[in-house]
Amino acid sequence: MRSGALASLDEARALRDESRRVIAELQGKYCELAETRQLKIKHNNFLGFYIETQQAQGERLLRAPHSATFIHRQTMAGAMRFSTNEWRTRAKIASAADRALALELAVFEKLRLACLARRRRSAGWAWRWPRSMSPARSPNLR
């Protein structure tokens, strides 16, 4: 489907195709906010996307003014993990490819059904069961 035809599909494709760039931009933004270069955005199946930093930097993020932006999620030996409200809204990146495929398949199915209906109308074609599949002949449909 061409770009611009369905906004939700365009958004899902953009997130799918540009996810590395989006993550790199967010990582740069959060490094500036946290005033550190020791910050990485990672993903796992338990937390989803999260921001990880060294323990010493993480302690700073727990205090104001950083505590308004960074939400503490997990403490480990030597590292701390955080999320942000903004990141939660952008977490759609993880499922963008699946959403894009589902939207494309839904649009294709709608188009297929519209073409089939038009063909039936324009040809004056009436649907008939093939003789071998006739409900009267099929023991499974009685």
N, C-alpha and C positions, 0 to 999 in steps of 0.2 A: 504494500500500500504506500502511496506517495506521501511525503511529509506534508503536514498541514491539513490533512483530511480528518484526523482524529487527534485531538490535543492530548488525551491520556496516553495514546500509543506513542506520540512524539516524545512525551516526558519519559516514558519507560525506556524507549530506545536510547535517548540521550544519556540517561543514568547508566544504562548497560554499556554503551559505547565509550563513555567518557568517565567511567568510575575512577580510574587511576588518577586522572587529572583532578577530579573533584576531591578525592581523598588527599592528594598532595596539597591542594589549595587550603583545605581545612587544617591540615597539619601545620602549614606555614602560619596560618592565622592564629592557631592555638599556641604555637611557639612564641609568637609576639605577645599574646595576652599573658602567658605564663612567664614571660621574660627568661626563656631558656631554650636551648637547642636540643635538650635531652628529652624529647617528647615524641612518641610514636603512636600512630593510630593502627590498631590491630583488630582482628576479628576472631572469635571462637563461637562454637555452637551454644555455649552456656550464656554468655553475656551479650553476644552479638558484637557490634562494633564498640570499641572502647579506646580510651586514651591511656597510654601507659608511660610512666615516668619513674625515675629513680626515687628511692625513699626520701632522700633529702629534699628534692624538688617537690615531691608530693606533700610533704609536711607544709611547705609554703602555700600550696594550693588549697589547703584546708582552712587557711586564715583569710580574712578580708583583705583586699577587695576580690580576691580570686574565688572565694567560696560562693560568690553570687553566680559565677559562670560554671565552675567545675563541680560536679556532683560526685562525691566519693562512692565507689562501688565495691572495691576490694583492696585489701592490704596483703602483700606477700613479703617474704623475706627479701629485702633489697629493692622492692618495686611497689608502686601503688597504681591502681586503675581507677579511672574517672570516666564519666560521661557528661554530656551537656544537653540542655533542652533542645538546642539547635540540631545536635547530632541525632537525637531521637527522631526528629522529623526527616532527617536525611538518611535514616537507616533503611529506607526503601531500596537503597542500592543493592543490598544483598539479594532481594527478590526481583530485581528489575528485569533480568533476562526471562524469568518464568512468566512475569506479568506481560511482557511484550509478546511472547509466544502465544499466551492465552488470548490476548486481544486480537492478534493477527488471525488466529484460528476462528474466533468468534465472527470477525468481519468476513472471512472467507466463507464460513457456513451460511451467513446471512445472504451473501452474494450468490452462493450456489443455489439456495432455495428460491431467491428472487428470479434467477435465470430459468430454473425449472418451472416455476409458476408461469413465467412469461411464455415459455415454449408451449406449455399446455394450452394457454389461452389463445395464442396466435395460430396454432395449428388446429384448433378445435379438437384437440386431442383429449379424449376422456380416459381417465385411468381405468385400466382393467387388470385384474389379477391374471398373471400367466396361468394357463390351464393347470400346470403342475403344482402351482401354489394356491389354487383356489380354496377358499375357506370351506367350501362344501366338500372338497375331496380330501382335505388334510385332517387326519385324525387328531392332531395336536391342537387344532383350533376349534374343535366342536365343544 
